[in-house]
Amino acid sequence: MPSGFKVWTTGELVNASDFNNYIQEQVIMSFADSSARDTAVSSPEEGMFAFLKDSNTLQFYNGSSWASFIGEGDITGVTITTSATSGLNGGATATTGAFSSTLVIAPNSATSATVASADIVLIGDADDSNAVKKTTVADIVALAPSGVSLGLVLALS
């Protein structure tokens, strides 16, 4: 079991137990590959780190197995998935370079719903640089003069 951190004093004797519990577990070991690591470290302790030269991978022992340490880095791939009933299509996959994708609203692919007054409707505000905004069905109904029946028509192209 790792013992954590220890402050050493000048001339202090480092016995085998201290070496195994403090010093050995506070280094990053380097091995040619995972087989060499497993041969050399037959009883790993939780928190140990090892660098594998063949794959340039930094790994740590999590108490039951060796796991790759991800750390900081670039995203290597993005996938946008759309379902047949989402009303969206045009997703794309990118594994290198800049990611760019256009999602298209396809109303005929969406499922139908019963509209309630608290439901939210997205709109493109043409008077405000086409910013996407939201409102509720109740707010739209409140725009109609008293005694007028209001139908909602969305035209998407």
Protein Blocks (a to p, Z undefined) as FASTA:
>chain_A
ZZbjadddehiacdfklmmmmmmmmcccddfblmlmmmmmmbccehiacddfklopacdd
ehjaccddfbjcddfbdcddddfklopahiacdfehjddddddddfklpccddddfkbcc
ddddfkngoiacdddfklmmmmpcghiacddddddZZ
